[in-house]
Amino acid sequence: MATKKKSPRKSGRRRYGKGASKSVESAMRRRKRGTLRSGKSGRGGKVKSREQAIAIGLSEARKKGAKVPSPKGSSGRRKSSTKRKRSASKSRS
């Protein structure tokens, strides 16, 4: 009797919600029109890369509370290591 092998991913599970898809879609549209800007309150320059537009769309979706997984390179880990370095250097002097 042959047994079915289960795939490592869960079937039927959405990683990103519909709201996330909509915000990425609107960010891409704004990039095409040339109105998408980077930085807080759009103070940065025009966004030209596709990847940056997607990242902006996903971060906007996160702020709205849509189902979006946290970014892979989360800055939380890096901040803790710099705190340790600073505290170690303060104790030495």
C-alpha positions as CSV (number, residue, x, y, z in Angstrom):
1,M,0.0,0.0,0.0
2,A,1.5,3.3,-1.1
3,T,1.4,6.1,1.4
4,K,1.2,9.7,0.4
5,K,4.1,12.0,1.3
6,K,3.0,15.2,3.0
7,S,4.5,18.4,1.7
8,P,6.3,20.6,4.3
9,R,3.9,23.5,3.5
10,K,0.4,23.5,4.9
11,S,-2.1,23.3,2.1
12,G,-4.7,26.0,1.7
13,R,-3.0,28.5,4.0
14,R,-2.6,32.0,2.8
15,R,0.5,33.8,3.8
16,Y,-0.6,37.2,2.8
17,G,-4.2,38.5,3.3
18,K,-6.3,40.2,0.6
19,G,-5.7,43.6,2.1
20,A,-1.9,43.1,1.7
21,S,-2.5,42.3,-2.0
22,K,-4.6,45.4,-2.5
23,S,-2.0,47.8,-0.9
24,V,0.9,46.3,-2.9
25,E,-1.2,46.7,-6.0
26,S,-1.9,50.4,-5.3
27,A,1.8,51.0,-4.5
28,M,2.8,49.5,-7.8
29,R,0.2,51.7,-9.6
30,R,1.6,54.8,-7.8
31,R,5.1,53.7,-8.8
32,K,4.0,53.5,-12.5
33,R,2.4,56.9,-12.3
34,G,5.6,58.3,-10.6
35,T,3.8,59.4,-7.4
36,L,5.2,56.8,-5.1
37,R,7.9,58.3,-2.8
38,S,10.1,56.7,-0.2
39,G,10.7,57.7,3.4
40,K,8.4,59.1,6.1
41,S,5.6,61.2,4.7
42,G,7.1,60.9,1.2
43,R,10.1,63.2,1.9
44,G,12.5,60.8,0.1
45,G,13.0,60.5,-3.6
46,K,10.9,58.8,-6.3
47,V,10.7,55.1,-6.0
48,K,11.9,53.5,-9.3
49,S,12.5,49.8,-8.3
50,R,9.8,47.2,-8.3
51,E,11.1,45.6,-5.2
52,Q,11.1,48.8,-3.2
53,A,7.5,49.5,-4.3
54,I,6.4,46.0,-3.1
55,A,8.2,46.6,0.3
56,I,6.4,49.9,0.7
57,G,3.1,48.3,-0.1
58,L,3.6,45.6,2.4
59,S,4.7,48.0,5.2
60,E,1.5,50.1,4.5
61,A,-0.5,46.9,4.8
62,R,1.2,46.0,8.1
63,K,0.3,49.5,9.5
64,K,-3.3,48.9,8.5
65,G,-3.4,45.6,10.3
66,A,-3.6,43.3,7.2
67,K,-2.3,39.7,7.4
68,V,1.4,40.1,6.4
69,P,4.3,38.1,7.8
70,S,7.0,40.1,9.6
71,P,10.0,41.0,7.5
72,K,12.8,38.5,7.3
73,G,15.7,40.8,8.2
74,S,13.9,42.2,11.3
75,S,15.8,45.1,12.9
76,G,14.9,43.9,16.4
77,R,17.8,41.4,16.5
78,R,20.4,44.0,15.3
79,K,19.3,46.6,17.9
80,S,19.8,44.2,20.8
81,S,23.4,43.3,19.7
82,T,24.3,47.0,19.5
83,K,23.0,47.6,22.9
84,R,25.2,44.9,24.3
85,K,28.2,46.3,22.5
86,R,27.5,49.8,23.9
87,S,27.0,48.6,27.5
88,A,30.2,46.5,27.3
89,S,32.2,49.5,26.1
90,K,30.8,51.7,28.9
91,S,31.7,49.2,31.6
92,R,35.3,49.0,30.3
93,S,36.0,52.8,30.6
